[in-house]
Amino acid sequence: MSSEIATTIRRRVTRRSRSDVRRQRRTLAVQLLGPLTILGGLVWAIAQPYRIVFLDSDGKGLYDYLAQPPLLVVLVGLAFVFLIAPGLVEDLERDGDGPAR
C-alpha cells in the first residue's frame, strides 16, 4: 500500500467533515433567524411600550391596532420560522447529498 493513497483518503475524510460542519452551521444560522427576529420584536416592545397601542388606546383607529411595528416584527419572525426556514433548511441539507466539488 502506498502512503500517498492513505494520505489522500485522510484528506478526503477531513474535507467532508469540514464541509459537514460548515453546512450544519449554515443550517443552524437559518433556523435561528426567525426566533432571533421574534426576540428582537419582543425586546423592542418592552423597551418602547408606548409603541403598543393596546396599552394606551385614546382615539386610536383600526389601523393603529393592526400596524404596530414591534408586533409586525414578531409576525415576520413567525412567518419566517413556519413558511420560509423549512424550505431553506431542506435545500441546505439536499445540497450536502450531492457530489463533492
Residue pairs with C-beta under 8 A, 6 or more apart in sequence:
15 100
16 100
19 96
20 96
23 92
23 93
23 95
23 96
26 92
27 89
27 92
27 93
30 85
30 88
30 89
30 92
31 85
31 89
33 80
33 85
34 77
34 78
34 80
34 81
34 84
34 85
35 77
35 81
36 77
37 73
37 74
37 76
37 77
37 80
38 73
38 74
38 77
38 78
38 81
39 77
40 73
40 77
41 70
41 71
41 72
41 73
41 74
41 76
41 77
42 70
42 74
44 51
44 69
44 70
44 73
45 51
45 52
45 70
45 71
45 74
48 70
49 55
50 56
51 68
51 69
51 70
52 68
52 70
52 71
53 60
53 64
53 65
53 68
54 65
54 68
